[in-house]
Structures are given as structure tokens and as C-alpha cells.
Amino acid sequence: MDCLEFPMFFLANCIFSASYVYSHSRFKMHVSINLL
């Protein structure tokens, strides 16, 4: 793997997982608010 390619892949992976966790927690919060 390229020296420049690896950090970019790692950064993209971090951003993807962060946005996934963020949207997932917002969805769970939305559902729990609707259940109340």
C-alpha cells in the first residue's frame, strides 16, 4: 500500500464509522422519544 494511500483510507474509514454511529444513535434517540 502507498504511503499516501493509507492515511486517506484510514481517515475515510474513521469518518464513515463516526457518521454511522452518529446517525444510529440519533435514530435510537428518535425511537425512544416516540415511545414515551
Secondary structure, DSSP 4 states (H G I P E B T S, - for coil): --TTHHHHHHHHHHHHHHHHHHHHHHHHHHHHHHH-
